[in-house]
Amino acid sequence: MNRARGKRVLWEQSKRLVPGTLVCLSQDNFETFKVATVAARPLAGLELNPPEVDLLFDVDELEVDVTKTFLMVESREGYFEAFKWVLRSIQRMTEENMALQEYIVKLDKDVKPPDYLIENPLYNMTSIFPDIPNKELVEEVNILEEWPEVKNSMDKSQTVALKTILTKSIAVIQGPPGTGKTFTSVMALHAILRNMTENDPPVIVACQTNHALDQLLKHVYQFEHGIIRLGGRTQDREDIKKRTMYNVRHGSNVKVQGSSAYTISKEMDTIRNKMCEILAPLAADLISPDALFELKLINEKQHESFADGMNDWVQAQGESKPNSPIATWLNDSVVPIREAEDVYGEFEDPEIDYELLREMEAEFLGGNTDDGEVNDGLRGFWYQMKHDYHVHCPDGITDKQLQRALRVKNVWDMANHMRAAVYQHWENETTRMVHKQLKDLNRDFQRRVREHKIARMEKDAYLMSQSKLVGMTTTGLSKYRSLIAACKPKVILIEEAAECIEAPVLVGCMPTIQHMILVGDHKQLKGKCNQMDLAGAPYNLEVSMFERLVENGIPHVTLRTQRRRCPLFPLHFLFYNPRTIFFDFRSISDY
């Protein structure tokens, strides 16, 4: 690892080979290659020499030959796991099933109310005007018309933003720091949730980071407990932890009628056991004569000669060297596999904060633990194929010599220099046959894995459909898109929308979405494109949907009252027009 620099990798603070990273492996200097993703990188394995990581190959690229040596390179630009789910989601989108395309694609500036609001525009507004003495004035308000002129805790620009959020199919809210973006979002969510009916699907909320998601959900939890948090690991160990999908699922007694999860799980066990039987000949350092005979690679006479010969030969074996008929027959051709020399000196500089690294791993693994912490190892059945010895085969053996040796009835009559070549032929044939059988079974197993995942999603989809709000990161929005779409949501809110490039937000335009709310500030924090060649003209992939809509004239509202920053500090000189930002001196008097 890290041979070019000659330094030891500080794994706890390195982005190298994090779960979800794309890697490429080759035996021939990348004339041909295999592609895989990192499934896990347990720190205990990384501290070994050589380091160990778990790779996930495509179904048809399964590798069973443990004697092969590969050169592996990883993609260091971008994070494949995040891109993968976004690209898969976009592949499913068409002109017919993409919601709100008249505004997002065609940039129609005449933004209309969502259909569900046109059908019933009457809202109970007591959550917005909680202190009004005569609550009857706000218990049934047509929010598509003029709102009651009643004082509330919001300033003028926040009230305008709130009305835009509640009444426009696509609402874009810009807010400089300290102007109350999150507060406005929470007020809007309170009003939407307050007016949902029993049969309404949940509101979807996505944030760029886990931290922002936790903060928003904590605010929502104060007035609505029927929330679910998908993916990642929550930093909130109290209220939000209880509402992770894992804990909601395991705390529910709901049983989905007709679910096939148990049956599929048993079928997976059967296939797995058969795969282990097939792999058995290759599990030991050397293939046994019994396995060779069963695979029809040696005939009955040759099989018997192995046992008969052992009775006539007496050979001392080292304590650690394989002690078997094949090992005795091969004699000095069986040699230990050399471990890579540890040539590294000092540690390289850390490149990522430990907590950020754990967050990336949690997003990949889905946070499926009862405490929200990440288990960096894989769970489930494990079959060891590691070898400590291999057979050294001499050069210069012709195919004619090999074929003649394979016909020898008594294997002990073979010349010593031919035995390693004959064994290598048997090993290659065994590997080929095992791989062929395993490949078919692996396809079958992976098909059932998908079916089992769908069966399990049935319960998750039901639990989500019974909730009022479902929150996740923008990465989770792509990763769990099928599960979310099963709930047929109508409303989606994206916090920190200006920090997120367009594609992860675009996947939120599921067929049933009627109402999209984008909250952010493109003048302060913009989207980031990891591949710099794709930033700027002509691709402009660093431009968020938020910024693109604003720059193309889609109506948006800017929050204008600054409550957090000292007025003596020139907030506006970098990004903002000083005539558009006002300071609430009462809120910032402590400065």
N, C-alpha and C positions, 0 to 999 in steps of 0.2 A: 504494500500500500504506500502510495506517495513516493515511489522510487525516484521520481525526477528530482525531488527536493532533498531526498535523503533525511527527512525528518519524520519523527513519530507523530501519528495523528492523535490529536486530543479529541477523542470520540465524543465525550460528553458535551463538547462545544463545537462540533463540526457538522456541517450540512452534508458531508460525504455519505452517500449511500443511505440517506434517510428513507424510511418506508415510503414506497410510491415513486421512487426515483427510477428512471429508465436507464438500463444498462445494455451493453452489446458485447457478445462473447464470440471469439473466433479462434480457430486452430491454425489458420493459414494466412495470417496477416490481413484478415478481413476481405479476402477474395470471396469467402462465404462466411456467414455469421448467424447467430441466434440472438433474438431480442427477448429480454425479460424485464420484469420490474422487481424491485426489492420488496419482499413481503415482510421482512422483519430484520432488525439488526441488534439482537440482544447484546448489551454491553459485556456480559460475561463471555460471549463468543468472540467479540472484537478484541478482547485482551489476550486471546490465544495467539500462538505463532504457528502457522499464518492465521490471520483473523478469519472468522467465520460469519457469513451472512446468509440469510434465507432468500432464495430467488424463486419467483413465480414465472414459469414459462407458459407460452401458449400451448393449448391442448396438443397440437401436432408436433411440438418441438420438445417434448419431454425427453430428458437425457438420463440414461441408466448406466452408461459406461463410466465407472468411477476412475478408470485408468487414464482418461483423456485429460490433457492439460490445455486450458484456455487462456487467452489474453482477454482481459475484461476492461472496458472503458465505460465511464458513466457520463451522462449529460449533466453538465454543471450550470447550464443556462436555463433558467425556468424550472418549474416543478411539474413533472409529467402527470402526477396524480390529479392535480387540480385541472390541468388542461384536458385530460382524458374524459372526465365526466362532462365538461362543457362541450367538447366536440361531439361526444355521443348524443348529448341532448339536442344540439343544433341539427344533427343528422336526422332527427325525428321531426323537425319543424318544417312545415310547408306553407305555401301561400294560403292554403285553405284552413290550416289549424293554428296559425299564429294570431294571438289576440292583439288588439289595439294597433294593428299595422297601419291604419289610416293616419295615425299620429306619429308613430315611431319610424315608419318607412316613408310614407308619403308626405309627412310633415304638415298635415292639415292643422291650421292654427285655430280653427273654430272647434274648440274642445267642448264636447257635450257631456252631460251627466251620464253616469253609468246606467245601464238599463234597469237594474234592480231598484235604483233610486227613483227613476221615472215612474215605475209601477207603484211605489209607495214612498213619497217624499216627506212623510210626517215623522218627525223625530222628537223623542223626549230629550230635552236639552238641559235637564237638571244637573248633569255632570259638568256642564260648561258654566252654568250659572247657579252654583250651589248655595249662594248666600241670599238669593232673591226672596223677599218676604212672601210674595204671592207666587207660589210655584206653578199655579195653573197657567200663568202666562207663558211658561216654557215647557210644559209637559206635552204639548202637541203642537209642534211648529213645522210649517212647510219650509224646509231649509233651502228650497230652490227659489224662494221669494225673499223679501226683506226680513232680516233677523230683528228680534226685539232689541231696542236700545237700552240695554241693561248693563250695569257695571259688572265686570268680572276680574279675574286675576291676570288677564292677558292684556298686552298693550295693543295699539291699533294695528300694527303690522302683523302681529301674531294672530289677531282675530281675522284679518283678511286671509292670512295663510290657512287658518283653520277652515274657513268657509271654502277656500279653493280645494283643500284636501278632501272635504266631505262631499263636494258637489261636482267635481270634474273627473272625467274618466282617467285622465293622466294629469297628476298634480306635481309640479316641480317647485320645491321650496328651497331657496338659497338662504343660508344664514351664516354671516361672519361669526368668528369666535365670541362666545358670551352673549349671543342674542336669543338663545332659548330654542335651538332646533329640537333637542330631545324633549324639552318641556312641551313644545307644540305637537310633536309626534305623539306623546303620551296622552295629551288632551284629545287629540283626534281619535286615537285608539279607544279611549274611554267612551267617547260618544258612539263610535261604531259598535263596540261590544255591548254597550248599554241598549242598543236598539236592534240587536240581532234576535231573530226568532229561534225557536227550538230546533227547527230543521235547517237552519242556515249552516253552510260549511265554515270551517275555521278561517280566521284571518291569517295570512302568511306574513311573517316578518323575517327579513334577512339583513344581517350586518356584515361588514367587511372583516371584523375581528371578533374573536370569542369574548374579549373583554367588553366591547361595546354591546354585544348581544346580552351578556349577563346584566349590564347596567340597565338596559332598556326593559328586560324581562322583570327585573326587581321592581321597577316603577309600576309595571302593569300588574304584578302580583299583589300590589297593595289594594287593588279594587277588583281583580279577577283571578281566581285560583285555577280556573280551568284552562291552564296552559300546558304545552308540552315543548320540551327543548330537544332538538335532534342533534346528534353527532357531537364530536369534540369533547373536551373536558371542561366542566364549569368550575370557575374559581369560587363560586358561591356555595358554601357547604351547608346551607340551611334550606331556604325555601326553594331555590332553583334546582338544587340537587335532587329534591324529592320529585321534581317534575321532568327529569330527563326521561327519554323514551325507555331506557333500560329499566329504571325504577318503576315507571308507570306500568310497563308491560309485566314485570314480575310481581307487582302489587295488585294486579287485576285478576279476578276470577273468571273473566270472560273466556268462553270457549266458542270457537268458530265452528258452527255446524258444518259437517262434511269436509273438514280440513284433512288434507292428506299428509300432513307433515310427519306424523309418526310412521306411517307406512313407508314413505320415501326414505326416512332415516334408517329404517331396517334394511331397505334395499341397498342403501349406500354402504351399510356395514357388510352386507354379503359381497358386494363388489370389491370392497377394500380387502376383505379376507382372501378373496381369489387373487387379487393383485399381489398380496404378500406371498402367496404360494408360488406364483410365477416368478417373483423376484428372488426367491430363496436360493437358487443355484449361484447367484451373483453376490449374495450377502457375505459369504466367507471370503477369506483372502484368496483361496484356490477352489476351483470347482471340483466337487467330489466325483469319483468314478461312477457312483450310483446315479448322480444327476446327469452325467454324460450319457450313460446307458439309457436312462429314461427319455432323454431328448434324441435318442437314436444317432448320436454322434460317434459312439463306439459300439461294436457288435458284442455278442455274448462271450465269444472267446477272449476278446480284449478285456472285457469286464472281469471275467474270471481270473485272467492273468495278473491283474492288479492285486487281487487278494492272495493268489498263490505266491506271487513274488515277494510279498511282504513277509511270508513265513520263512523265506530263505535268506532275507536280507536283515542284517542287524546294523543299524546306523544310529550314532549318537545325535541327538537333536539338542540345540540350544534351548534354554528354558523359554525364550520368547519366540523362537522360530516355530512356524506351523508344524505340527506333528500329525501327518496324514499320509496315506499311500501316495497321493499325488506329489506331496512335498518331498518324500523320500525318493520317488522316481525322478523328480526334476533335480534333486540334489543341490548343487551349488548355483543353479540358475535362479533359485528363489533368493531374492535380495530385498533388504528393507527399503522402503520408500524414504528418500531423504527429505527431511523437513527443511523449509526455507531458512536460510541463515538470517538471524536478526542483526541487520546492519545499521539500524537506525540509532540516531543519537538523541539530540534534544527534541522537545515537543515543538510542533508548529504553533503559530499564534492562533488563539481562538477566533472563530469567524461568526459565531452566533451565540446569543444568550441561551442558557440552558433551558429556561422556562419557555422561550419561543420555540426551541427545538422540540420540547415535550408537547407543545401545542400542535405543531405540525404532525407529529406522530399520532396524537389523539385524533386529529381530523381524519387521518388515513384509516385508523383502526376503528373509528366510530364511537369511541368512548363507552364501549359495551362492558363496563364493569360496575359493580355495585357502589364503589366509592368514587367513580369518575376518574380514577387514576389510570395510567397507561401501563399495561403489562407489555414490556418490549419484546417478549418472546411469543412464538406461535403457540396456540392452544390446539389440543386434539391429538390424534394418533401420530406416532413417529416411528419410522422404520429405518434403522441404521444400515448404511451401505459403505461405511468408511473402511478402507483397507490399509494395513500396515506394511504389507509386502506385495511385491509384484515379480513377474517372471522376466528376466533379461533374455532377450532373443538375439542370437548372433546374426550378423549380416551375411549376405551371400548365399542363402538357401534358395534354390530354384524351385519353381512350382512342380517340376518333374520329380525332384528329390522328395518334396513334401508329399506328393500323391503316392509315391512308392512307400514312404514311411507309414502313411495312414492305413496301408493294407497289411502291415505286419500284425500277425495274430497274437504274438506274445509281446506286450509293450516293453518288457524288460530286455528284449533283443534289439531294440532300437539303439542306434549309436547315440552317445550322450549329447553330442552337439545338435542332433535332430530333435531331441525331446522338447526343448523349449519352443522350437518352431511349430511342432505338432500341437503342443498345448496352446500356443497363441492362436492357431487355427480353430481349435475347439472353443476357446474363449470368445473369439470373434463371432463364431456361428451361434454360440449360446446367447451372446448379447443381442445379435440380430433377431433371433427367434423370440427372446424375452421382450425386446422392444416392440416387435410387431403385435404380440398378444396384448402387451400392456397399453399400447397406443389405442387399440379398440376399446379396451376396458376403461381407459381414462376418459375417452369421449363419452362413454355411457355414464361414468361417474359424474363428470362435469355437467351433463344434462340434468341429472338428478339434483345436483347442487343448486342449479338454477331453479328447478321446480320446488325444491325445499325452501329456497329463499322467497319465492313467490307465495308459497303456503304460509310462511311465517309472516310475510308482509300483510296477509289478510287480517290478522289480529291487530297489527300495528295500524293499518289503515282504518280499521273500525274504531280503535281507541282515539286516533287523531280526529276522525269525523265527529266524535262525541265531545271533543274539546272546543274551546272558543278561539284559541290562538295557538299557532305553532311557530316556534322560532328556530333559526339556524344561521350559520354563516353563509356567505354567498357561494363558497365552495360546496357547502352542504345542499344549497338550493339545486345545484346541478347533480350532485351525487344521489340525492333522494328524490329526484324529480318525478320518477314513476310513482313513488309512494305518495308524494304530495298531490300529484295529478289525480290519483284515485279518490281523493277527498273532494274533487271538483270545486276548488276554491274560487271565489269571486274577487277577493280583495288581496292585494299584496303591497307591502310597504318595504322599501329598501332604505335603510339608514346608511350613512356614509357613502351615498350613491356616487358622489363625485370622485371618490377614491378608487372606485371599481371600474375596470375597463369594460367595454360594452358587452362582450359576449356573455359573461356570467350573469348579467342583469337580463339580457335578452332571453335566456332560457326560462326566466320567470313568466314569460308571456304564454302561459299554458292555455289551451283552447277555451277553458271556462272563465278565465280572468276577464273581468269587466272594468276593473278599477286598479290602477297602479299609482303608487305614491313614491316619489323620489325626493329624499331629503339629503342635503349635503352643501358643500361650498367649493365650487371648482376654482375659485380664486385663491384659496388657501391650500387645499390638498387635492392634487390631481391623480389620475390613474397612472399606473406604472407598467410599462411594457418591458419585460425581462430581456427580450431580444431587441437590442438597440437598432438593428437594421430595419425593424418593422415600425419603429417610432418615427413620426414626422412623415412628410409627403413621400410617396403617394399613398402609403398604407394608413398612417395616423392611428395605429392601434392603441396608442397611449391615451387617446381621447375617450372619455367616458360617455355613455349615453346621456347622462345628466348634462355635461358640457355641450355635447352636440345639439341637443334639443334647445338649450338656452341660446346658443350661438345662431341657430337657425330660426329663431323667433317664436318658438312654441311659448305660450304665455307662462310666466313664472312669477313667483312672489319672493321678494327679498325681505328678511327680517331686519329691522333697522335700529332697535334700541339695545345698546350695549350695556350689560349689567355686571360685567366681570373685570374689565380692564380699566386701569387708571386713565382718566382723560388726559393726563399730562404725557402719556406714552402715545406716540403717533401711530395708532393702529392702521390708519388709512394710507400712510405714505407709500406702502408697498403695493397694496392691492385695491384699495377701495377709494371711492370718491368721498372726501370729507363732508360733503353736503348731504350725503345719504345716510350717515351713521350718527345716531344721537346717543348721548350718555345719560343714563339714569343715575344721577349723583347720589340719590339715597341708597341705592344698592351697592355702590362702590365707595361709600364714604370711609370704609375701613382702610382703604389704601392711603 
